[in-house]
Amino acid sequence: MSGRAPERVLANFRPRPSDLEATIRRLAIDPDNVRWRSQAYETHAEKRQGERDIFDDMMFDVLRTGYLAGDIEPGSRPGEWKAKMCKAMRGRREIGVITIVINMQKLFVKTVEWEDLR
């Protein structure tokens, strides 16, 4: 025996899709919880919104009432989770909003996109 405590292995925590979807919907109710613009520069999401005619109200509708599509991926920093919320818009194709959930307290919209027709 070396006298040292055994090393503990931390399990990889990944939120359940239904829990992360509920968190995104809850956080998106308050626009102060969502970052997609900057006063200093044009963000990637803003640029894509302009190119793709996806407006703020559409983006918020997807975040508030859409469904989580695809896999949940770890973000680039601890406590971050990357996910895509999708929703079919009336008379249009489906919109995807790729968002980073930060410490289950804030959302950062990475980009918005029209989903390919299947």
Secondary structure in CASP SS format (residue, H / E / C, confidence):
PFRMAT SS
TARGET T0000
AUTHOR 0000-0000-0000
METHOD secondary structure of the structure
MODEL  1
M C 1.00
S C 1.00
G C 1.00
R C 1.00
A C 1.00
P C 1.00
E C 1.00
R C 1.00
V C 1.00
L C 1.00
A C 1.00
N C 1.00
F C 1.00
R C 1.00
P C 1.00
R C 1.00
P H 1.00
S H 1.00
D H 1.00
L H 1.00
E H 1.00
A H 1.00
T H 1.00
I H 1.00
R H 1.00
R H 1.00
L H 1.00
A H 1.00
I C 1.00
D C 1.00
P H 1.00
D H 1.00
N H 1.00
V E 1.00
R E 1.00
W C 1.00
R C 1.00
S C 1.00
Q C 1.00
A C 1.00
Y C 1.00
E C 1.00
T C 1.00
H H 1.00
A H 1.00
E H 1.00
K H 1.00
R H 1.00
Q H 1.00
G H 1.00
E H 1.00
R H 1.00
D C 1.00
I C 1.00
F C 1.00
D H 1.00
D H 1.00
M H 1.00
M H 1.00
F H 1.00
D H 1.00
V H 1.00
L H 1.00
R H 1.00
T H 1.00
G C 1.00
Y E 1.00
L E 1.00
A E 1.00
G E 1.00
D E 1.00
I E 1.00
E E 1.00
P E 1.00
G C 1.00
S C 1.00
R C 1.00
P C 1.00
G C 1.00
E E 1.00
W E 1.00
K E 1.00
A E 1.00
K E 1.00
M E 1.00
C E 1.00
K E 1.00
A E 1.00
M C 1.00
R C 1.00
G C 1.00
R C 1.00
R C 1.00
E E 1.00
I E 1.00
G E 1.00
V E 1.00
I E 1.00
T E 1.00
I E 1.00
V E 1.00
I E 1.00
N C 1.00
M C 1.00
Q C 1.00
K E 1.00
L E 1.00
F E 1.00
V E 1.00
K E 1.00
T E 1.00
V E 1.00
E E 1.00
W E 1.00
E C 1.00
D C 1.00
L C 1.00
R C 1.00
END
